[in-house]
Amino acid sequence: MSVYFRVDGNFEIGMGHFVRCVSIAQILKTKYNICFILHNTNEQLISNYLLDKFNYKNTSFNNEWLSLLTKNDIVVLDGYKFTIQDQKEIKATGAKLVLIDDFTHDVSVADAVINHQLYATAADYKSKTNAILCLGANYLMIRNSFIKSKKNKVVPSQCKSVFLCLGGSGLEAETKAIIEKLILINGIEKISLLVGETFEGSKPDILKIDNRIKIYQSLSDLEVIDLINDSDIGIVIASTIAYEALYLNLPLLLFFDTPLQVNFYNSLCKVQNVLGLGLIDDVKDIDFLNQIEVLLDLNAVGKGVFDNFSPNNFIDLFDKLSV
């Protein structure tokens, strides 16, 4: 039996869909044959996460890859561009369908639905479905190395080190604006900026601002984990990196960038060690000194959001579908 992941990741659509599918594949690889079906995915992502680790095939945008499927296989579908018609064509092969869904769309065709928004419930789904609903923090999709690295973290009384990551899609002007505000705050000794491959134009200007700024690119998972663990707070976008940082008990100042992130943003803002700052476009209006003080005053780390999460939750789901 094989599990096929139909997903893409690039600088236009972001990396989150791809990375969270990798996270599930890392859990399942000891029990199932894994194959990624890609159409327009960044080569660096393939090199970092698939090469010598998982099988993968490139496909044209039509569904000729469906000929690979048998009734014994399972397809995981993740991406905003996929339609109910795509779901029906997958189901017509006899394969089981697992739909990763962020927006409680029509899931009537799927055999299972995964939605890891922290407070998602069955009542959010209006369409009739017999699908297995796998909802909330119990089905957190983060990379395996992060799962293995969780440890207790003490909330500091003062912020000396900041982890800053606004995703892989750029946001260079907003990044620079945040840094220009952070360097004015007494006590901050280090700003660790994690950026994507396309973040190039502003690097020289940012490095000239202050010698406390360190820019990181193309890091391994363990190197990212070290950056997070060495930081007192994080400033991030509502995406997979926010979940991973929160799982490692890093207090977060949180932004969203597009309407697609609003649901994630709203759910994360309900967590006690997350302080929402709204749309990233409004960053120039924010008093970061005050917001950091408010965040640290919350003194809330590890409040049980992920207590019932286990990688075995995914194994149990796929074992059930394979019967």
PyMOL commands that set and color helices and strands:
alter all, ss='L'
color gray80, all
select helices_A, chain A and resi 16-28+43-50+64-68+84-91+122-124+136-139+144-148+172-182+203-209+221-229+240-247+259-268+280-285+288-298+312-322
alter helices_A, ss='H'
color red, helices_A
select strands_A, chain A and resi 2-6+33-38+55-58+74-77+96-100+112-115+132-135+161-165+190-195+213-217+233-237+252-256+274-279
alter strands_A, ss='S'
color yellow, strands_A
deselect
rebuild
show_as cartoon
